[in-house]
Amino acid sequence: MLPLPESQSTSTDGELAVALPSAIAALPDTHREVATLAMLHGQKIAEICLVLRIPKAAVKMRLYRARVRLRRALKSFAPASG
């Protein structure tokens, strides 16, 4: 696969920077709060358990589901395979 020309790469990065907050905002509340703590604030699962007062399994499941939804919402930004 050939690398994108600089102008296309920058444009895509800018579009992703706009799309990501919207995709996060569209998550259900329970998924959004876990995703925000983990992905944006860098908190570990154990820390999220304490902050939200929920079991470790619940944090892991919510984070997994948030990532799946974000991946689907942002799939147009994924590099083409092939």
PDB file of N, CA, C and O in Angstrom:
ATOM      1  N   MET A   1       0.838  -1.172   0.000  1.00  0.00           N
ATOM      2  CA  MET A   1       0.000   0.000   0.000  1.00  0.00           C
ATOM      3  C   MET A   1       0.881   1.231   0.000  1.00  0.00           C
ATOM      4  O   MET A   1       1.858   1.299   0.745  1.00  0.00           O
ATOM      5  N   LEU A   2       0.543   2.197  -0.825  1.00  0.00           N
ATOM      6  CA  LEU A   2       1.305   3.431  -0.909  1.00  0.00           C
ATOM      7  C   LEU A   2       0.881   4.395   0.187  1.00  0.00           C
ATOM      8  O   LEU A   2      -0.299   4.456   0.533  1.00  0.00           O
ATOM      9  N   PRO A   3       1.828   5.149   0.740  1.00  0.00           N
ATOM     10  CA  PRO A   3       1.436   6.123   1.756  1.00  0.00           C
ATOM     11  C   PRO A   3       0.606   7.240   1.138  1.00  0.00           C
ATOM     12  O   PRO A   3       0.764   7.565  -0.039  1.00  0.00           O
ATOM     13  N   LEU A   4      -0.265   7.815   1.928  1.00  0.00           N
ATOM     14  CA  LEU A   4      -1.075   8.930   1.459  1.00  0.00           C
ATOM     15  C   LEU A   4      -0.207  10.167   1.277  1.00  0.00           C
ATOM     16  O   LEU A   4       0.731  10.383   2.044  1.00  0.00           O
ATOM     17  N   PRO A   5      -0.505  10.967   0.287  1.00  0.00           N
ATOM     18  CA  PRO A   5       0.191  12.245   0.183  1.00  0.00           C
ATOM     19  C   PRO A   5      -0.065  13.064   1.443  1.00  0.00           C
ATOM     20  O   PRO A   5      -1.100  12.904   2.090  1.00  0.00           O
ATOM     21  N   GLU A   6       0.858  13.926   1.788  1.00  0.00           N
ATOM     22  CA  GLU A   6       0.785  14.698   3.026  1.00  0.00           C
ATOM     23  C   GLU A   6      -0.551  15.424   3.190  1.00  0.00           C
ATOM     24  O   GLU A   6      -1.118  15.421   4.283  1.00  0.00           O
ATOM     25  N   SER A   7      -1.057  16.040   2.136  1.00  0.00           N
ATOM     26  CA  SER A   7      -2.297  16.805   2.251  1.00  0.00           C
ATOM     27  C   SER A   7      -3.489  15.909   2.589  1.00  0.00           C
ATOM     28  O   SER A   7      -4.355  16.309   3.366  1.00  0.00           O
ATOM     29  N   GLN A   8      -3.547  14.713   2.022  1.00  0.00           N
ATOM     30  CA  GLN A   8      -4.645  13.798   2.330  1.00  0.00           C
ATOM     31  C   GLN A   8      -4.541  13.282   3.754  1.00  0.00           C
ATOM     32  O   GLN A   8      -5.551  13.175   4.450  1.00  0.00           O
ATOM     33  N   SER A   9      -3.344  12.965   4.191  1.00  0.00           N
ATOM     34  CA  SER A   9      -3.157  12.458   5.539  1.00  0.00           C
ATOM     35  C   SER A   9      -3.581  13.503   6.563  1.00  0.00           C
ATOM     36  O   SER A   9      -4.278  13.174   7.523  1.00  0.00           O
ATOM     37  N   THR A  10      -3.182  14.733   6.380  1.00  0.00           N
ATOM     38  CA  THR A  10      -3.536  15.799   7.307  1.00  0.00           C
ATOM     39  C   THR A  10      -5.039  16.019   7.324  1.00  0.00           C
ATOM     40  O   THR A  10      -5.629  16.212   8.388  1.00  0.00           O
ATOM     41  N   SER A  11      -5.656  15.992   6.161  1.00  0.00           N
ATOM     42  CA  SER A  11      -7.094  16.172   6.069  1.00  0.00           C
ATOM     43  C   SER A  11      -7.817  15.065   6.831  1.00  0.00           C
ATOM     44  O   SER A  11      -8.762  15.337   7.572  1.00  0.00           O
ATOM     45  N   THR A  12      -7.384  13.832   6.656  1.00  0.00           N
ATOM     46  CA  THR A  12      -8.000  12.703   7.341  1.00  0.00           C
ATOM     47  C   THR A  12      -7.808  12.823   8.849  1.00  0.00           C
ATOM     48  O   THR A  12      -8.732  12.543   9.612  1.00  0.00           O
ATOM     49  N   ASP A  13      -6.629  13.231   9.284  1.00  0.00           N
ATOM     50  CA  ASP A  13      -6.376  13.405  10.716  1.00  0.00           C
ATOM     51  C   ASP A  13      -7.293  14.471  11.294  1.00  0.00           C
ATOM     52  O   ASP A  13      -7.825  14.310  12.392  1.00  0.00           O
ATOM     53  N   GLY A  14      -7.476  15.556  10.558  1.00  0.00           N
ATOM     54  CA  GLY A  14      -8.359  16.623  11.017  1.00  0.00           C
ATOM     55  C   GLY A  14      -9.797  16.172  11.098  1.00  0.00           C
ATOM     56  O   GLY A  14     -10.510  16.515  12.042  1.00  0.00           O
ATOM     57  N   GLU A  15     -10.230  15.401  10.107  1.00  0.00           N
ATOM     58  CA  GLU A  15     -11.594  14.881  10.107  1.00  0.00           C
ATOM     59  C   GLU A  15     -11.803  13.917  11.273  1.00  0.00           C
ATOM     60  O   GLU A  15     -12.856  13.920  11.910  1.00  0.00           O
ATOM     61  N   LEU A  16     -10.800  13.100  11.543  1.00  0.00           N
ATOM     62  CA  LEU A  16     -10.890  12.165  12.664  1.00  0.00           C
ATOM     63  C   LEU A  16     -10.957  12.930  13.981  1.00  0.00           C
ATOM     64  O   LEU A  16     -11.706  12.550  14.881  1.00  0.00           O
ATOM     65  N   ALA A  17     -10.184  13.997  14.099  1.00  0.00           N
ATOM     66  CA  ALA A  17     -10.193  14.800  15.320  1.00  0.00           C
ATOM     67  C   ALA A  17     -11.576  15.396  15.576  1.00  0.00           C
ATOM     68  O   ALA A  17     -11.962  15.609  16.726  1.00  0.00           O
ATOM     69  N   VAL A  18     -12.308  15.660  14.518  1.00  0.00           N
ATOM     70  CA  VAL A  18     -13.675  16.176  14.656  1.00  0.00           C
ATOM     71  C   VAL A  18     -14.651  15.033  14.929  1.00  0.00           C
ATOM     72  O   VAL A  18     -15.560  15.183  15.746  1.00  0.00           O
ATOM     73  N   ALA A  19     -14.478  13.912  14.269  1.00  0.00           N
ATOM     74  CA  ALA A  19     -15.411  12.790  14.382  1.00  0.00           C
ATOM     75  C   ALA A  19     -15.306  12.057  15.723  1.00  0.00           C
ATOM     76  O   ALA A  19     -16.313  11.571  16.238  1.00  0.00           O
ATOM     77  N   LEU A  20     -14.113  11.973  16.287  1.00  0.00           N
ATOM     78  CA  LEU A  20     -13.921  11.204  17.517  1.00  0.00           C
ATOM     79  C   LEU A  20     -14.750  11.735  18.685  1.00  0.00           C
ATOM     80  O   LEU A  20     -15.450  10.948  19.322  1.00  0.00           O
ATOM     81  N   PRO A  21     -14.705  13.024  18.994  1.00  0.00           N
ATOM     82  CA  PRO A  21     -15.547  13.503  20.105  1.00  0.00           C
ATOM     83  C   PRO A  21     -17.038  13.258  19.874  1.00  0.00           C
ATOM     84  O   PRO A  21     -17.778  12.971  20.815  1.00  0.00           O
ATOM     85  N   SER A  22     -17.469  13.371  18.626  1.00  0.00           N
ATOM     86  CA  SER A  22     -18.877  13.102  18.321  1.00  0.00           C
ATOM     87  C   SER A  22     -19.211  11.638  18.541  1.00  0.00           C
ATOM     88  O   SER A  22     -20.274  11.309  19.067  1.00  0.00           O
ATOM     89  N   ALA A  23     -18.297  10.754  18.136  1.00  0.00           N
ATOM     90  CA  ALA A  23     -18.518   9.316  18.317  1.00  0.00           C
ATOM     91  C   ALA A  23     -18.555   8.961  19.800  1.00  0.00           C
ATOM     92  O   ALA A  23     -19.369   8.139  20.221  1.00  0.00           O
ATOM     93  N   ILE A  24     -17.686   9.571  20.587  1.00  0.00           N
ATOM     94  CA  ILE A  24     -17.684   9.323  22.033  1.00  0.00           C
ATOM     95  C   ILE A  24     -18.969   9.856  22.655  1.00  0.00           C
ATOM     96  O   ILE A  24     -19.563   9.195  23.507  1.00  0.00           O
ATOM     97  N   ALA A  25     -19.404  11.040  22.241  1.00  0.00           N
ATOM     98  CA  ALA A  25     -20.633  11.636  22.780  1.00  0.00           C
ATOM     99  C   ALA A  25     -21.864  10.793  22.449  1.00  0.00           C
ATOM    100  O   ALA A  25     -22.848  10.810  23.189  1.00  0.00           O
ATOM    101  N   ALA A  26     -21.811  10.061  21.345  1.00  0.00           N
ATOM    102  CA  ALA A  26     -22.953   9.240  20.928  1.00  0.00           C
ATOM    103  C   ALA A  26     -23.046   7.927  21.695  1.00  0.00           C
ATOM    104  O   ALA A  26     -24.054   7.228  21.590  1.00  0.00           O
ATOM    105  N   LEU A  27     -22.019   7.577  22.461  1.00  0.00           N
ATOM    106  CA  LEU A  27     -22.058   6.331  23.242  1.00  0.00           C
ATOM    107  C   LEU A  27     -23.103   6.439  24.348  1.00  0.00           C
ATOM    108  O   LEU A  27     -23.383   7.532  24.841  1.00  0.00           O
ATOM    109  N   PRO A  28     -23.681   5.297  24.736  1.00  0.00           N
ATOM    110  CA  PRO A  28     -24.562   5.314  25.910  1.00  0.00           C
ATOM    111  C   PRO A  28     -23.780   5.810  27.134  1.00  0.00           C
ATOM    112  O   PRO A  28     -22.564   5.633  27.206  1.00  0.00           O
ATOM    113  N   ASP A  29     -24.465   6.420  28.076  1.00  0.00           N
ATOM    114  CA  ASP A  29     -23.803   7.019  29.248  1.00  0.00           C
ATOM    115  C   ASP A  29     -22.830   6.072  29.943  1.00  0.00           C
ATOM    116  O   ASP A  29     -21.707   6.458  30.266  1.00  0.00           O
ATOM    117  N   THR A  30     -23.259   4.840  30.173  1.00  0.00           N
ATOM    118  CA  THR A  30     -22.410   3.898  30.907  1.00  0.00           C
ATOM    119  C   THR A  30     -21.132   3.581  30.138  1.00  0.00           C
ATOM    120  O   THR A  30     -20.070   3.421  30.740  1.00  0.00           O
ATOM    121  N   HIS A  31     -21.223   3.491  28.827  1.00  0.00           N
ATOM    122  CA  HIS A  31     -20.040   3.208  28.014  1.00  0.00           C
ATOM    123  C   HIS A  31     -19.167   4.453  27.881  1.00  0.00           C
ATOM    124  O   HIS A  31     -17.939   4.365  27.895  1.00  0.00           O
ATOM    125  N   ARG A  32     -19.805   5.604  27.752  1.00  0.00           N
ATOM    126  CA  ARG A  32     -19.061   6.847  27.579  1.00  0.00           C
ATOM    127  C   ARG A  32     -18.201   7.160  28.809  1.00  0.00           C
ATOM    128  O   ARG A  32     -17.047   7.565  28.668  1.00  0.00           O
ATOM    129  N   GLU A  33     -18.750   6.976  29.999  1.00  0.00           N
ATOM    130  CA  GLU A  33     -17.971   7.322  31.179  1.00  0.00           C
ATOM    131  C   GLU A  33     -16.772   6.394  31.354  1.00  0.00           C
ATOM    132  O   GLU A  33     -15.696   6.851  31.740  1.00  0.00           O
ATOM    133  N   VAL A  34     -16.934   5.114  31.081  1.00  0.00           N
ATOM    134  CA  VAL A  34     -15.817   4.175  31.179  1.00  0.00           C
ATOM    135  C   VAL A  34     -14.782   4.466  30.085  1.00  0.00           C
ATOM    136  O   VAL A  34     -13.581   4.480  30.355  1.00  0.00           O
ATOM    137  N   ALA A  35     -15.244   4.696  28.863  1.00  0.00           N
ATOM    138  CA  ALA A  35     -14.325   4.985  27.754  1.00  0.00           C
ATOM    139  C   ALA A  35     -13.547   6.266  28.003  1.00  0.00           C
ATOM    140  O   ALA A  35     -12.349   6.328  27.729  1.00  0.00           O
ATOM    141  N   THR A  36     -14.213   7.283  28.517  1.00  0.00           N
ATOM    142  CA  THR A  36     -13.548   8.552  28.790  1.00  0.00           C
ATOM    143  C   THR A  36     -12.472   8.380  29.854  1.00  0.00           C
ATOM    144  O   THR A  36     -11.358   8.882  29.700  1.00  0.00           O
ATOM    145  N   LEU A  37     -12.796   7.683  30.916  1.00  0.00           N
ATOM    146  CA  LEU A  37     -11.808   7.470  31.973  1.00  0.00           C
ATOM    147  C   LEU A  37     -10.622   6.653  31.480  1.00  0.00           C
ATOM    148  O   LEU A  37      -9.477   6.965  31.806  1.00  0.00           O
ATOM    149  N   ALA A  38     -10.884   5.620  30.704  1.00  0.00           N
ATOM    150  CA  ALA A  38      -9.815   4.736  30.245  1.00  0.00           C
ATOM    151  C   ALA A  38      -9.003   5.346  29.104  1.00  0.00           C
ATOM    152  O   ALA A  38      -7.774   5.391  29.163  1.00  0.00           O
ATOM    153  N   MET A  39      -9.695   5.812  28.068  1.00  0.00           N
ATOM    154  CA  MET A  39      -9.003   6.233  26.855  1.00  0.00           C
ATOM    155  C   MET A  39      -8.508   7.674  26.895  1.00  0.00           C
ATOM    156  O   MET A  39      -7.437   7.973  26.366  1.00  0.00           O
ATOM    157  N   LEU A  40      -9.257   8.553  27.503  1.00  0.00           N
ATOM    158  CA  LEU A  40      -8.863   9.958  27.501  1.00  0.00           C
ATOM    159  C   LEU A  40      -8.077  10.355  28.745  1.00  0.00           C
ATOM    160  O   LEU A  40      -7.195  11.212  28.681  1.00  0.00           O
ATOM    161  N   HIS A  41      -8.396   9.732  29.876  1.00  0.00           N
ATOM    162  CA  HIS A  41      -7.716  10.075  31.121  1.00  0.00           C
ATOM    163  C   HIS A  41      -6.655   9.054  31.527  1.00  0.00           C
ATOM    164  O   HIS A  41      -5.904   9.273  32.477  1.00  0.00           O
ATOM    165  N   GLY A  42      -6.599   7.940  30.804  1.00  0.00           N
ATOM    166  CA  GLY A  42      -5.554   6.943  31.047  1.00  0.00           C
ATOM    167  C   GLY A  42      -5.686   6.161  32.339  1.00  0.00           C
ATOM    168  O   GLY A  42      -4.699   5.616  32.835  1.00  0.00           O
ATOM    169  N   GLN A  43      -6.878   6.096  32.889  1.00  0.00           N
ATOM    170  CA  GLN A  43      -7.048   5.353  34.131  1.00  0.00           C
ATOM    171  C   GLN A  43      -7.081   3.855  33.866  1.00  0.00           C
ATOM    172  O   GLN A  43      -7.553   3.400  32.824  1.00  0.00           O
ATOM    173  N   LYS A  44      -6.583   3.119  34.806  1.00  0.00           N
ATOM    174  CA  LYS A  44      -6.568   1.661  34.716  1.00  0.00           C
ATOM    175  C   LYS A  44      -7.926   1.122  35.180  1.00  0.00           C
ATOM    176  O   LYS A  44      -8.700   1.823  35.832  1.00  0.00           O
ATOM    177  N   ILE A  45      -8.189  -0.124  34.831  1.00  0.00           N
ATOM    178  CA  ILE A  45      -9.475  -0.747  35.153  1.00  0.00           C
ATOM    179  C   ILE A  45      -9.753  -0.702  36.656  1.00  0.00           C
ATOM    180  O   ILE A  45     -10.871  -0.396  37.069  1.00  0.00           O
ATOM    181  N   ALA A  46      -8.750  -1.004  37.468  1.00  0.00           N
ATOM    182  CA  ALA A  46      -8.945  -0.987  38.917  1.00  0.00           C
ATOM    183  C   ALA A  46      -9.334   0.406  39.413  1.00  0.00           C
ATOM    184  O   ALA A  46     -10.158   0.536  40.318  1.00  0.00           O
ATOM    185  N   GLU A  47      -8.745   1.436  38.827  1.00  0.00           N
ATOM    186  CA  GLU A  47      -9.071   2.809  39.218  1.00  0.00           C
ATOM    187  C   GLU A  47     -10.512   3.155  38.822  1.00  0.00           C
ATOM    188  O   GLU A  47     -11.236   3.806  39.575  1.00  0.00           O
ATOM    189  N   ILE A  48     -10.906   2.713  37.645  1.00  0.00           N
ATOM    190  CA  ILE A  48     -12.263   2.984  37.175  1.00  0.00           C
ATOM    191  C   ILE A  48     -13.279   2.295  38.079  1.00  0.00           C
ATOM    192  O   ILE A  48     -14.335   2.858  38.369  1.00  0.00           O
ATOM    193  N   CYS A  49     -12.966   1.085  38.523  1.00  0.00           N
ATOM    194  CA  CYS A  49     -13.842   0.361  39.458  1.00  0.00           C
ATOM    195  C   CYS A  49     -14.086   1.195  40.718  1.00  0.00           C
ATOM    196  O   CYS A  49     -15.215   1.295  41.197  1.00  0.00           O
ATOM    197  N   LEU A  50     -13.030   1.781  41.240  1.00  0.00           N
ATOM    198  CA  LEU A  50     -13.157   2.579  42.453  1.00  0.00           C
ATOM    199  C   LEU A  50     -13.940   3.860  42.211  1.00  0.00           C
ATOM    200  O   LEU A  50     -14.786   4.238  43.021  1.00  0.00           O
ATOM    201  N   VAL A  51     -13.662   4.527  41.100  1.00  0.00           N
ATOM    202  CA  VAL A  51     -14.334   5.793  40.790  1.00  0.00           C
ATOM    203  C   VAL A  51     -15.832   5.579  40.581  1.00  0.00           C
ATOM    204  O   VAL A  51     -16.652   6.317  41.127  1.00  0.00           O
ATOM    205  N   LEU A  52     -16.182   4.574  39.795  1.00  0.00           N
ATOM    206  CA  LEU A  52     -17.586   4.345  39.447  1.00  0.00           C
ATOM    207  C   LEU A  52     -18.306   3.402  40.409  1.00  0.00           C
ATOM    208  O   LEU A  52     -19.527   3.258  40.357  1.00  0.00           O
ATOM    209  N   ARG A  53     -17.533   2.765  41.285  1.00  0.00           N
ATOM    210  CA  ARG A  53     -18.082   1.813  42.261  1.00  0.00           C
ATOM    211  C   ARG A  53     -18.860   0.692  41.581  1.00  0.00           C
ATOM    212  O   ARG A  53     -19.998   0.385  41.935  1.00  0.00           O
ATOM    213  N   ILE A  54     -18.197   0.093  40.587  1.00  0.00           N
ATOM    214  CA  ILE A  54     -18.781  -1.053  39.883  1.00  0.00           C
ATOM    215  C   ILE A  54     -17.728  -2.156  39.815  1.00  0.00           C
ATOM    216  O   ILE A  54     -16.537  -1.871  39.939  1.00  0.00           O
ATOM    217  N   PRO A  55     -18.142  -3.409  39.620  1.00  0.00           N
ATOM    218  CA  PRO A  55     -17.201  -4.530  39.571  1.00  0.00           C
ATOM    219  C   PRO A  55     -16.273  -4.462  38.350  1.00  0.00           C
ATOM    220  O   PRO A  55     -16.584  -3.841  37.333  1.00  0.00           O
ATOM    221  N   LYS A  56     -15.142  -5.117  38.496  1.00  0.00           N
ATOM    222  CA  LYS A  56     -14.140  -5.168  37.432  1.00  0.00           C
ATOM    223  C   LYS A  56     -14.730  -5.726  36.136  1.00  0.00           C
ATOM    224  O   LYS A  56     -14.450  -5.206  35.056  1.00  0.00           O
ATOM    225  N   ALA A  57     -15.532  -6.762  36.233  1.00  0.00           N
ATOM    226  CA  ALA A  57     -16.143  -7.371  35.043  1.00  0.00           C
ATOM    227  C   ALA A  57     -17.034  -6.371  34.310  1.00  0.00           C
ATOM    228  O   ALA A  57     -17.079  -6.362  33.080  1.00  0.00           O
ATOM    229  N   ALA A  58     -17.737  -5.535  35.060  1.00  0.00           N
ATOM    230  CA  ALA A  58     -18.610  -4.527  34.440  1.00  0.00           C
ATOM    231  C   ALA A  58     -17.786  -3.482  33.697  1.00  0.00           C
ATOM    232  O   ALA A  58     -18.157  -3.067  32.599  1.00  0.00           O
ATOM    233  N   VAL A  59     -16.673  -3.055  34.286  1.00  0.00           N
ATOM    234  CA  VAL A  59     -15.797  -2.085  33.626  1.00  0.00           C
ATOM    235  C   VAL A  59     -15.254  -2.674  32.330  1.00  0.00           C
ATOM    236  O   VAL A  59     -15.273  -2.018  31.289  1.00  0.00           O
ATOM    237  N   LYS A  60     -14.774  -3.904  32.394  1.00  0.00           N
ATOM    238  CA  LYS A  60     -14.212  -4.543  31.200  1.00  0.00           C
ATOM    239  C   LYS A  60     -15.254  -4.677  30.088  1.00  0.00           C
ATOM    240  O   LYS A  60     -14.959  -4.417  28.922  1.00  0.00           O
ATOM    241  N   MET A  61     -16.466  -5.082  30.449  1.00  0.00           N
ATOM    242  CA  MET A  61     -17.514  -5.260  29.443  1.00  0.00           C
ATOM    243  C   MET A  61     -17.927  -3.923  28.837  1.00  0.00           C
ATOM    244  O   MET A  61     -18.094  -3.819  27.622  1.00  0.00           O
ATOM    245  N   ARG A  62     -18.092  -2.913  29.665  1.00  0.00           N
ATOM    246  CA  ARG A  62     -18.466  -1.588  29.152  1.00  0.00           C
ATOM    247  C   ARG A  62     -17.380  -1.019  28.244  1.00  0.00           C
ATOM    248  O   ARG A  62     -17.679  -0.418  27.212  1.00  0.00           O
ATOM    249  N   LEU A  63     -16.133  -1.207  28.628  1.00  0.00           N
ATOM    250  CA  LEU A  63     -15.034  -0.708  27.818  1.00  0.00           C
ATOM    251  C   LEU A  63     -14.964  -1.457  26.486  1.00  0.00           C
ATOM    252  O   LEU A  63     -14.737  -0.848  25.440  1.00  0.00           O
ATOM    253  N   TYR A  64     -15.155  -2.759  26.525  1.00  0.00           N
ATOM    254  CA  TYR A  64     -15.181  -3.553  25.299  1.00  0.00           C
ATOM    255  C   TYR A  64     -16.295  -3.073  24.366  1.00  0.00           C
ATOM    256  O   TYR A  64     -16.065  -2.852  23.177  1.00  0.00           O
ATOM    257  N   ARG A  65     -17.491  -2.914  24.910  1.00  0.00           N
ATOM    258  CA  ARG A  65     -18.627  -2.482  24.085  1.00  0.00           C
ATOM    259  C   ARG A  65     -18.436  -1.071  23.538  1.00  0.00           C
ATOM    260  O   ARG A  65     -18.832  -0.777  22.410  1.00  0.00           O
ATOM    261  N   ALA A  66     -17.830  -0.203  24.338  1.00  0.00           N
ATOM    262  CA  ALA A  66     -17.541   1.159  23.862  1.00  0.00           C
ATOM    263  C   ALA A  66     -16.564   1.119  22.696  1.00  0.00           C
ATOM    264  O   ALA A  66     -16.742   1.828  21.705  1.00  0.00           O
ATOM    265  N   ARG A  67     -15.533   0.292  22.812  1.00  0.00           N
ATOM    266  CA  ARG A  67     -14.544   0.181  21.735  1.00  0.00           C
ATOM    267  C   ARG A  67     -15.162  -0.376  20.459  1.00  0.00           C
ATOM    268  O   ARG A  67     -14.837   0.077  19.362  1.00  0.00           O
ATOM    269  N   VAL A  68     -16.042  -1.347  20.597  1.00  0.00           N
ATOM    270  CA  VAL A  68     -16.719  -1.908  19.425  1.00  0.00           C
ATOM    271  C   VAL A  68     -17.548  -0.831  18.737  1.00  0.00           C
ATOM    272  O   VAL A  68     -17.495  -0.692  17.515  1.00  0.00           O
ATOM    273  N   ARG A  69     -18.307  -0.076  19.508  1.00  0.00           N
ATOM    274  CA  ARG A  69     -19.133   0.993  18.929  1.00  0.00           C
ATOM    275  C   ARG A  69     -18.273   2.073  18.274  1.00  0.00           C
ATOM    276  O   ARG A  69     -18.600   2.559  17.192  1.00  0.00           O
ATOM    277  N   LEU A  70     -17.179   2.445  18.926  1.00  0.00           N
ATOM    278  CA  LEU A  70     -16.293   3.466  18.349  1.00  0.00           C
ATOM    279  C   LEU A  70     -15.645   2.960  17.067  1.00  0.00           C
ATOM    280  O   LEU A  70     -15.521   3.702  16.093  1.00  0.00           O
ATOM    281  N   ARG A  71     -15.234   1.699  17.072  1.00  0.00           N
ATOM    282  CA  ARG A  71     -14.622   1.116  15.877  1.00  0.00           C
ATOM    283  C   ARG A  71     -15.601   1.163  14.704  1.00  0.00           C
ATOM    284  O   ARG A  71     -15.219   1.501  13.584  1.00  0.00           O
ATOM    285  N   ARG A  72     -16.858   0.825  14.966  1.00  0.00           N
ATOM    286  CA  ARG A  72     -17.877   0.871  13.906  1.00  0.00           C
ATOM    287  C   ARG A  72     -18.122   2.305  13.442  1.00  0.00           C
ATOM    288  O   ARG A  72     -18.223   2.568  12.243  1.00  0.00           O
ATOM    289  N   ALA A  73     -18.217   3.214  14.382  1.00  0.00           N
ATOM    290  CA  ALA A  73     -18.508   4.613  14.043  1.00  0.00           C
ATOM    291  C   ALA A  73     -17.380   5.265  13.261  1.00  0.00           C
ATOM    292  O   ALA A  73     -17.615   6.165  12.454  1.00  0.00           O
ATOM    293  N   LEU A  74     -16.154   4.810  13.500  1.00  0.00           N
ATOM    294  CA  LEU A  74     -14.983   5.447  12.897  1.00  0.00           C
ATOM    295  C   LEU A  74     -14.324   4.589  11.835  1.00  0.00           C
ATOM    296  O   LEU A  74     -13.192   4.865  11.437  1.00  0.00           O
ATOM    297  N   LYS A  75     -15.011   3.547  11.366  1.00  0.00           N
ATOM    298  CA  LYS A  75     -14.393   2.620  10.426  1.00  0.00           C
ATOM    299  C   LYS A  75     -13.977   3.278   9.119  1.00  0.00           C
ATOM    300  O   LYS A  75     -13.072   2.783   8.447  1.00  0.00           O
ATOM    301  N   SER A  76     -14.602   4.363   8.751  1.00  0.00           N
ATOM    302  CA  SER A  76     -14.223   5.045   7.503  1.00  0.00           C
ATOM    303  C   SER A  76     -12.837   5.681   7.598  1.00  0.00           C
ATOM    304  O   SER A  76     -12.259   6.057   6.577  1.00  0.00           O
ATOM    305  N   PHE A  77     -12.298   5.806   8.812  1.00  0.00           N
ATOM    306  CA  PHE A  77     -10.965   6.380   8.994  1.00  0.00           C
ATOM    307  C   PHE A  77      -9.873   5.315   9.046  1.00  0.00           C
ATOM    308  O   PHE A  77      -8.687   5.644   9.080  1.00  0.00           O
ATOM    309  N   ALA A  78     -10.267   4.043   9.052  1.00  0.00           N
ATOM    310  CA  ALA A  78      -9.293   2.959   9.093  1.00  0.00           C
ATOM    311  C   ALA A  78      -8.553   2.874   7.771  1.00  0.00           C
ATOM    312  O   ALA A  78      -9.145   3.091   6.714  1.00  0.00           O
ATOM    313  N   PRO A  79      -7.251   2.555   7.820  1.00  0.00           N
ATOM    314  CA  PRO A  79      -6.518   2.403   6.577  1.00  0.00           C
ATOM    315  C   PRO A  79      -7.069   1.237   5.765  1.00  0.00           C
ATOM    316  O   PRO A  79      -7.483   0.223   6.327  1.00  0.00           O
ATOM    317  N   ALA A  80      -7.072   1.382   4.465  1.00  0.00           N
ATOM    318  CA  ALA A  80      -7.556   0.329   3.588  1.00  0.00           C
ATOM    319  C   ALA A  80      -6.594  -0.852   3.642  1.00  0.00           C
ATOM    320  O   ALA A  80      -5.377  -0.676   3.589  1.00  0.00           O
ATOM    321  N   SER A  81      -7.148  -2.050   3.748  1.00  0.00           N
ATOM    322  CA  SER A  81      -6.298  -3.242   3.747  1.00  0.00           C
ATOM    323  C   SER A  81      -6.266  -3.824   2.342  1.00  0.00           C
ATOM    324  O   SER A  81      -7.193  -3.662   1.549  1.00  0.00           O
ATOM    325  N   GLY A  82      -5.177  -4.499   2.072  1.00  0.00           N
ATOM    326  CA  GLY A  82      -5.158  -5.118   0.760  1.00  0.00           C
ATOM    327  C   GLY A  82      -3.873  -4.971   0.163  1.00  0.00           C
ATOM    328  O   GLY A  82      -3.656  -5.433  -0.958  1.00  0.00           O
TER     329      GLY A  82
END
